[in-house]
C-alpha cells in the first residue's frame, strides 16, 4: 500500500493507508497478516533502506511474491527490546555477518521469505572502546540457516501465522545492513512508531461494523414486551460504542494528516496515544457488543466471541500499553523539564521578572484563573455549538501544565521511577489529544455542513464532558497530599501479595487465628 509507485506499490499516503485499515480490520487475522508484512516487515527498507536495497527488494514485496516479517522479540526480551541476545559477527574478510539467535512470536514467521532482523554487533566507538550495539539486517530465507517452529496456538487472530524463527550461522552480506551498523535500535523504534496510528482507524472500522450488527439485533429482539433498543442500559452501550469510534477516528486521521505533511514531522507520541486509546476502547466496545447479544454473543455460531479474542492482542503488540504510557508521559516531561530548568536558571541568576511572573501565576491559580487559550469566543476557532467543550479543553490544558510543573518540582529526575504518577499523566494527555481531535473534527463538520453534523457535536460534547471530569480527578490524585491518591497503599498491598506470591487474606469461613 505505501511502497512508492516506482517500486510497484500504490504509493498511498498515511491517510489512505488508515482508510484501508478500516476495511481490512473487519477480519483480525487478515489485518495482522497484512500489517506484519507492510507496516513493520518491510517498513525498515522503506524508511531507512538504501536505493539499492529498495530496488532489489520492494518490487517483489509490493507484488506479494515475497512476504516480509519483523524479527525483534526474543524469549528474554519483550518490552525491553534493547536487551536482545541474537548476535551478528562480522566475517574476517568483512564481506558478511554470521547471524545466530532465536526470535519468538513472529507474525508471518512461517510464511516470510524476507525478514527484518535485529541483532547485537560489536562496534568500536569514537574513543576506541568496543561496545555491543543493535544493528538491523535484511535477511533472506534463501541465505540458509533460517528455520521456523510450529505455528503458535493462540487465543485470537488464529488465522494469522505466528511462530519462532531461528537463525544458525546465517550469512548476511554487509550490504544488507539497514541504516548504520549499531543504529538498529533507532530503526526498530522508527518502524514501530510509524505504524501505530493506523490502529485507531482499524479499531473504529471494526466498532462501526459491530454497531450495525448489534443494532439490528437490539431493534428486533423483544424482552418484557419491549424491544432491547428501548431499554436505557442498552441505549447507553450504543452511545458508548459510537463515542469511542468517533474519537478513535478523529485521533487517527488527525495524526495521519500530520504525518502526511512535508518534512515527515515526528508524530511518535501522537501515534502512541492513538494506539493506547484505540486498543483499550476496542476491547471495551467488543465486550459491550457481546453483552447486548447476551448468551448468543458467547456462542461460536456468532462472530462476537471471535472479535473479543482477536481484539485482546491490540493492548499487547507494537508496544504494550504500559510501556507506551511511560513513553508518552516521559517524552512530554522531558520537554516540560527543559523549560522549567531554563526558568530556574534565570531566577538563580537574579532575573526578578521571571521570579515575579512565577509568583503572580501561582497567586492567580490559587484564586481561580479564567483560562483563555483562544479556542472559544468571537475570535476562537471552535464552532459555537462546541464552546463548552472548548472551554473544558482549555481549562484542562492550563491546569495540566501547572500539575506537570508541580510534579517536576517535587520529583525532579526521579520522576522516571514514579510509574503510577506517569500513568495518570499519560491518561490525562491522551484525553487532551482526544478532546482536541474530536472538537476539531466536529467544528469542521458543522462549518462545511456535513450530513448529521449535529450528531457529531453531540458525541463530542458527551466525550469532552466525561474526559474533563476524569482529567480533573486524575489531576487531584497527582497533588502531593491528596485524599484521592492511594499510590502508597496500592504499592504496600502489592508488596505484601508478591512477598507471599499468593492472595493472603484469610478465607471468610476460616475460624482459626
Buried (B, 14 or more C-beta within 10 A) or exposed (E): BBBBEEBBBBBBBBBBBBBBBBBBBBBBBBBBBBBBBBBBBBBBBBBBBBEEBBEBBBBBBBEEEBBBBBBBBBEEBBBEBEEBBBBBBBEEEEEBBBBBBBBBBBBBBBBBBBBBBBBBBBBEEEEEEEEEBBBBBBBBBEBEBBEBBEBBEBEBBBBBBBBBBBBEEBBBBBEBBBBBBBBBBBBBBBBBBBBBBBBBBBBBBBBBBBBEBBBEBBEEBEEEEEBBBBBEEBEEBBEBBBBBBBBBBBBBBBBBBBBBEEEEEEBBBBBBBBBBBBBBBBBBBBBBBBBBBEEEBEEEEBBBBBBBBBBBBBBBBBBBBBBBBBBBBBBBBEEBBEEBEEBBEBBEEEEEEBBEBBEEEEEEEEEEBEBEEEBBEEEBEBBEBBBBBBBBBBBBBBBBEBBBBBBBEBBEEEBBEBBBBBBBBBBBBBBBBBBBBBBBBBBEBBEEEEEEBEEBBBBBBBBBBEBBEBBBBBBEBBBEEEEEBEBEEEEEEEEEEEEEEEEEEEEEEEEEE
